[in-house]
Amino acid sequence: MVVPTLFDGQVKLFQSLAILEYLDEKYPQPPLLPADPEARAWVRGIALINAADSHPLIVPRIRHYLTDVLKLSDEQGWPGSSTGSAPG
C-alpha cells in the first residue's frame, strides 16, 4: 500500500493530515494552518474531502474494481471518471 510518508530525522509519519499537523506544530513558522479555530477546521475539512471522498476514486485499485468488477465505464459518468462529476 502506498501512503504519504514523511521522514524527519528519526521520525517517520504517514497520512496527509497527520503530517500536516506535525509540520504545523513542529515548525510553526510559517504556519500551515490559519490561527482561527474555525478556519483551521475548515482547512482540515477541505483536506479530508481529498483524503476520504475523492481520492479513492482515482486510486488504480478502486478504478479497476469499478471498471472490471462492477463493469462501469467512463461513459456512464461515475464520479471521478473523465465524464463524471462529483456527487453533491
N, C-alpha and C positions, 0 to 999 in steps of 0.2 A: 504494500500500500504506500502511496506517495502522499505525504502531507507536508505543509510548510514547516520548515525546521530552522531554528536559529542556534548557532554556536556562538557563545560569548564567553571566551576563556574556557573554564571548566563547566560552564552552564550549557545544557542542551535542552532547548524548549521546542515544543511543537504546537501547531494550530495557530491560526492567524490572530484570533482575539487574545489568546494568552501572550503571544509575542508582542502584540500592540501594547497591552497593559504593562508588561515587563519593561519594555523600552521606555514607555512614558514615565514609569516610576523610577527606573534606574538612571535614566538620562533625561532629567526634567527640562533641560534647555536645548533646543527649543521644544516646547510642548507639542505632543502629537494630538492630544485631545483638548477640547476647549475647557476653560476653567469652570464655567457654569454647569452645575449638575444636570440640568435639563438638556443642555446642548450636548454634554458628554453622552447621555443616554440616547439622544437622537443619533449621534455618530455610531454608537455601538449597534443600534437598531439597523442602520443602513449597512453596516459591515455584516450583520447577521443575514440580511437579505441575500448577499452574495454567498456567504458560507453555507447557509442552511436551505435557502429556497432555490436560487437559480443555479448555483454551482453544480449540484448533482446532475442537472440536465445536460451539461457539457462534458462530463466525465465519460471517456470512451466506454467504460464498462456499462454504464447506465444507458448510453446511446445504443450500444449493441443489444442490450436487453429490450429496449423499446422497439428497435427495428427487427431483430432476429427472433425474439421470443414472442413479443406482442404483435409483431408484423405491422407496426405503424410506419408510415412513410412521411417524408418531409412534406409531400403534397397534402397530407391530412392536416398539417399545420399544428402539430403538438407543440406545446411551449418549449422553446429552446431550439426548434428547428429553424431552417432558413426562412420558412414562410410563416411560421407560427408567431404568436405574440404571447407575452407573459400573461398569466391569469390575473384577474382582478378587474 
